[in-house]
Amino acid sequence: MTPNQRSMADPITHLDDAERDTLRQALDDAIDLRARTAAEPCPDCVTHPALLCPGHAAELDWVSLYKELAHDLRIALRPA
């Protein structure tokens, strides 16, 4: 990583408590929205061999990515 790249990444790893709380809330909201969307009834899910259509699977992928980001940033999310 070049010094320039490192300096651009530093702000997200050095958040104050208010900024961390805002980011935690945004991630919690995004996870909740994506999880609710993935749980909506869907005729494609019923007929798909895995019982999960590609669209709903993508929503759950986003949930996983948001949780991974929170973990990497050491941000504690609210319990599911």
N, CA and C atoms as a LAMMPS dump frame, in Angstrom:
ITEM: TIMESTEP
0
ITEM: NUMBER OF ATOMS
240
ITEM: BOX BOUNDS ff ff ff
-5.0000000000000000e+02 5.0000000000000000e+02
-5.0000000000000000e+02 5.0000000000000000e+02
-5.0000000000000000e+02 5.0000000000000000e+02
ITEM: ATOMS id mol type element x y z
1 1 1 N 0.852 -1.171 0
2 1 2 C 0 0 0
3 1 3 C 0.9 1.237 0
4 2 1 N 0.569 2.171 -0.846
5 2 2 C 1.365 3.39 -0.917
6 2 3 C 0.983 4.316 0.242
7 3 1 N 1.834 5.26 0.594
8 3 2 C 1.487 6.206 1.66
9 3 3 C 0.187 6.954 1.371
10 4 1 N -0.067 7.283 0.106
11 4 2 C -1.314 7.964 -0.251
12 4 3 C -2.535 7.1 0.03
13 5 1 N -2.465 5.834 -0.332
14 5 2 C -3.578 4.921 -0.082
15 5 3 C -3.791 4.767 1.413
16 6 1 N -2.736 4.669 2.171
17 6 2 C -2.85 4.498 3.613
18 6 3 C -3.525 5.72 4.235
19 7 1 N -3.166 6.906 3.805
20 7 2 C -3.75 8.108 4.387
21 7 3 C -5.241 8.219 4.058
22 8 1 N -5.671 7.709 2.896
23 8 2 C -7.091 7.741 2.554
24 8 3 C -7.874 6.745 3.404
25 9 1 N -7.258 5.659 3.822
26 9 2 C -7.944 4.656 4.62
27 9 3 C -7.972 5.021 6.098
28 10 1 N -7.036 5.829 6.548
29 10 2 C -6.936 6.171 7.967
30 10 3 C -8.215 6.763 8.563
31 11 1 N -8.906 7.666 7.891
32 11 2 C -10.084 8.261 8.527
33 11 3 C -11.136 7.236 8.954
34 12 1 N -11.335 6.198 8.202
35 12 2 C -12.367 5.229 8.581
36 12 3 C -11.922 4.345 9.745
37 13 1 N -10.628 4.222 9.959
38 13 2 C -10.16 3.411 11.083
39 13 3 C -9.957 4.244 12.337
40 14 1 N -10.053 5.549 12.22
41 14 2 C -9.868 6.441 13.36
42 14 3 C -11.119 7.287 13.596
43 15 1 N -12.247 6.643 13.721
44 15 2 C -13.503 7.343 13.938
45 15 3 C -13.677 7.669 15.41
46 16 1 N -14.309 8.818 15.696
47 16 2 C -14.636 9.1 17.092
48 16 3 C -15.915 8.343 17.449
49 17 1 N -16.313 8.407 18.714
50 17 2 C -17.468 7.626 19.17
51 17 3 C -18.755 7.978 18.429
52 18 1 N -18.972 9.245 18.167
53 18 2 C -20.194 9.659 17.454
54 18 3 C -20.189 9.139 16.022
55 19 1 N -19.046 9.201 15.363
56 19 2 C -18.945 8.697 13.997
57 19 3 C -19.129 7.183 13.956
58 20 1 N -18.542 6.481 14.927
59 20 2 C -18.697 5.024 14.989
60 20 3 C -20.166 4.664 15.223
61 21 1 N -20.842 5.43 16.079
62 21 2 C -22.248 5.154 16.35
63 21 3 C -23.097 5.394 15.105
64 22 1 N -22.786 6.448 14.356
65 22 2 C -23.512 6.722 13.111
66 22 3 C -23.301 5.595 12.106
67 23 1 N -22.064 5.15 11.967
68 23 2 C -21.77 4.058 11.041
69 23 3 C -22.437 2.763 11.511
70 24 1 N -22.438 2.51 12.822
71 24 2 C -23.111 1.322 13.355
72 24 3 C -24.593 1.359 13.019
73 25 1 N -25.213 2.52 13.22
74 25 2 C -26.639 2.658 12.928
75 25 3 C -26.922 2.454 11.45
76 26 1 N -26.073 3.001 10.59
77 26 2 C -26.259 2.832 9.144
78 26 3 C -26.14 1.364 8.747
79 27 1 N -25.162 0.672 9.303
80 27 2 C -25.002 -0.753 8.992
81 27 3 C -26.173 -1.563 9.539
82 28 1 N -26.6 -1.261 10.78
83 28 2 C -27.769 -1.948 11.34
84 28 3 C -28.997 -1.751 10.453
85 29 1 N -29.218 -0.514 10.011
86 29 2 C -30.373 -0.222 9.151
87 29 3 C -30.279 -0.969 7.826
88 30 1 N -29.094 -0.964 7.229
89 30 2 C -28.906 -1.646 5.942
90 30 3 C -29.121 -3.147 6.087
91 31 1 N -28.597 -3.717 7.154
92 31 2 C -28.765 -5.159 7.39
93 31 3 C -30.24 -5.482 7.582
94 32 1 N -30.924 -4.683 8.388
95 32 2 C -32.345 -4.92 8.644
96 32 3 C -33.156 -4.838 7.35
97 33 1 N -32.903 -3.814 6.538
98 33 2 C -33.628 -3.649 5.282
99 33 3 C -33.372 -4.818 4.336
100 34 1 N -32.12 -5.206 4.156
101 34 2 C -31.784 -6.306 3.244
102 34 3 C -32.354 -7.631 3.745
103 35 1 N -32.29 -7.862 5.054
104 35 2 C -32.816 -9.115 5.605
105 35 3 C -34.336 -9.191 5.443
106 36 1 N -35.019 -8.066 5.682
107 36 2 C -36.478 -8.058 5.496
108 36 3 C -36.843 -8.277 4.037
109 37 1 N -36.094 -7.667 3.133
110 37 2 C -36.347 -7.852 1.701
111 37 3 C -36.146 -9.308 1.311
112 38 1 N -35.102 -9.932 1.817
113 38 2 C -34.82 -11.338 1.493
114 38 3 C -35.881 -12.272 2.055
115 39 1 N -36.562 -11.864 3.108
116 39 2 C -37.563 -12.718 3.75
117 39 3 C -38.96 -12.571 3.14
118 40 1 N -39.131 -11.627 2.213
119 40 2 C -40.444 -11.431 1.595
120 40 3 C -40.816 -12.643 0.743
121 41 1 N -42.103 -13.011 0.742
122 41 2 C -42.549 -14.132 -0.083
123 41 3 C -42.232 -13.88 -1.561
124 42 1 N -41.843 -14.949 -2.229
125 42 2 C -41.437 -14.805 -3.618
126 42 3 C -41.758 -16.093 -4.375
127 43 1 N -42.523 -15.99 -5.468
128 43 2 C -42.842 -17.189 -6.24
129 43 3 C -41.593 -17.832 -6.863
130 44 1 N -40.586 -17.026 -7.168
131 44 2 C -39.351 -17.594 -7.737
132 44 3 C -38.597 -18.431 -6.71
133 45 1 N -38.638 -18.009 -5.443
134 45 2 C -37.97 -18.801 -4.392
135 45 3 C -38.623 -20.18 -4.257
136 46 1 N -39.949 -20.217 -4.38
137 46 2 C -40.687 -21.481 -4.226
138 46 3 C -40.291 -22.483 -5.303
139 47 1 N -40.042 -22.001 -6.511
140 47 2 C -39.743 -22.914 -7.62
141 47 3 C -38.246 -23.127 -7.838
142 48 1 N -37.411 -22.341 -7.159
143 48 2 C -35.958 -22.473 -7.337
144 48 3 C -35.466 -23.731 -6.616
145 49 1 N -34.543 -24.488 -7.213
146 49 2 C -34.049 -25.725 -6.582
147 49 3 C -33.485 -25.512 -5.176
148 50 1 N -32.88 -24.359 -4.918
149 50 2 C -32.312 -24.084 -3.586
150 50 3 C -33.332 -23.403 -2.671
151 51 1 N -34.56 -23.198 -3.165
152 51 2 C -35.635 -22.499 -2.459
153 51 3 C -35.258 -21.069 -2.098
154 52 1 N -34.354 -20.496 -2.888
155 52 2 C -33.952 -19.105 -2.716
156 52 3 C -33.568 -18.576 -4.096
157 53 1 N -34.336 -17.609 -4.585
158 53 2 C -34.064 -17.067 -5.912
159 53 3 C -32.766 -16.244 -5.893
160 54 1 N -32.183 -15.997 -7.058
161 54 2 C -30.943 -15.208 -7.109
162 54 3 C -31.081 -13.81 -6.498
163 55 1 N -32.224 -13.184 -6.674
164 55 2 C -32.424 -11.842 -6.108
165 55 3 C -32.392 -11.843 -4.594
166 56 1 N -33.085 -12.796 -3.992
167 56 2 C -33.089 -12.879 -2.535
168 56 3 C -31.738 -13.359 -2.003
169 57 1 N -31.077 -14.231 -2.749
170 57 2 C -29.729 -14.67 -2.355
171 57 3 C -28.772 -13.478 -2.356
172 58 1 N -28.914 -12.584 -3.325
173 58 2 C -28.06 -11.395 -3.386
174 58 3 C -28.296 -10.489 -2.18
175 59 1 N -29.556 -10.383 -1.759
176 59 2 C -29.849 -9.577 -0.56
177 59 3 C -29.12 -10.151 0.658
178 60 1 N -29.136 -11.462 0.8
179 60 2 C -28.445 -12.094 1.928
180 60 3 C -26.936 -11.958 1.803
181 61 1 N -26.432 -11.925 0.579
182 61 2 C -24.998 -11.666 0.382
183 61 3 C -24.633 -10.286 0.914
184 62 1 N -25.492 -9.282 0.654
185 62 2 C -25.246 -7.939 1.17
186 62 3 C -25.241 -7.939 2.693
187 63 1 N -26.168 -8.667 3.297
188 63 2 C -26.203 -8.763 4.759
189 63 3 C -24.868 -9.288 5.274
190 64 1 N -24.364 -10.332 4.656
191 64 2 C -23.075 -10.906 5.066
192 64 3 C -21.935 -9.904 4.901
193 65 1 N -21.934 -9.176 3.794
194 65 2 C -20.876 -8.19 3.556
195 65 3 C -20.929 -7.057 4.571
196 66 1 N -22.122 -6.584 4.911
197 66 2 C -22.254 -5.522 5.909
198 66 3 C -21.765 -6.008 7.27
199 67 1 N -22.108 -7.237 7.624
200 67 2 C -21.649 -7.79 8.909
201 67 3 C -20.133 -7.96 8.921
202 68 1 N -19.574 -8.368 7.811
203 68 2 C -18.119 -8.518 7.712
204 68 3 C -17.438 -7.154 7.848
205 69 1 N -17.99 -6.132 7.215
206 69 2 C -17.442 -4.794 7.325
207 69 3 C -17.47 -4.321 8.777
208 70 1 N -18.588 -4.511 9.443
209 70 2 C -18.686 -4.121 10.853
210 70 3 C -17.639 -4.849 11.692
211 71 1 N -17.479 -6.131 11.445
212 71 2 C -16.478 -6.908 12.179
213 71 3 C -15.077 -6.36 11.923
214 72 1 N -14.758 -6.106 10.652
215 72 2 C -13.437 -5.6 10.296
216 72 3 C -13.149 -4.239 10.939
217 73 1 N -14.188 -3.423 11.083
218 73 2 C -14.038 -2.1 11.691
219 73 3 C -14.22 -2.131 13.204
220 74 1 N -14.443 -3.337 13.741
221 74 2 C -14.661 -3.539 15.18
222 74 3 C -15.849 -2.703 15.682
223 75 1 N -16.93 -2.769 14.916
224 75 2 C -18.168 -2.082 15.276
225 75 3 C -19.161 -3.143 15.718
226 76 1 N -19.626 -3.031 16.946
227 76 2 C -20.585 -3.992 17.487
228 76 3 C -21.981 -3.627 16.994
229 77 1 N -22.599 -4.543 16.266
230 77 2 C -23.957 -4.34 15.772
231 77 3 C -24.952 -4.777 16.839
232 78 1 N -26.182 -4.302 16.726
233 78 2 C -27.194 -4.751 17.671
234 78 3 C -27.505 -6.22 17.395
235 79 1 N -27.9 -6.967 18.41
236 79 2 C -28.213 -8.393 18.202
237 79 3 C -29.332 -8.578 17.19
238 80 1 N -29.24 -9.653 16.431
239 80 2 C -30.257 -9.939 15.403
240 80 3 C -31.568 -10.313 16.036
